[in-house]
Amino acid sequence: MKEKLDNLLNEAIKEINEANSIVDVNNVKSKYMGKQSEFTNIMKSIGELPIEEKKEVGKLTNVFRTRFEEEINKKQESIKTIEINKKLESEKIDITLPGKVVNTGSLH
């Protein structure tokens, strides 16, 4: 079970690192943590295990979940930062240009 979770985590981290957008990251998240995911199947099977194994597998699944969430959050923050920087780059304003002349007042 440990090897299975380790392999699953390694695959998930690889896919997270390959993601290039928030949508891709969310797709990876749903693939590995969704209702039909392998991780969910492992969580469902914990109830059928003996007590000693339940404790061990429970700890491993918690480690998997926390590590996976950390990687997802890091990647999302990285992508958001890149998107903000691109937006700022494209919306530059040259503050050295003269402003618009506004005529104030009028003739009587």
C-alpha positions, 0 to 999 in steps of 0.5 A: 500500500505504501508503494502504491501511495508513493507511486501515486504521489510521484505521478501527481507531482510530475503532472502538477509540475507539467501544468501550465494553467490554473485549469490544468492544475484543477484537472490534476487535482480532480484526477487524483482527489476526485470521487473516482480517483485512485486515492479515493478508492484507497481511502474506501478500502481502509475500512476493510483492513485490520486495525494495525494496517488501518493506522499505518495506511491512515498515516500514509494517506494523510501524508499523501493528502498534505503533500499533494495539497502543498504542491497544488497550492505552490503551483497555483500561486506560481501560475497566479504570479506569472499571470499577474506579471504578464498582465502588468507587463502588457498594461504599462503606462508611460508616466513621462508622457504629457497629460491631456490638456483640460480647458477649464472655465468658459467665456461669458 
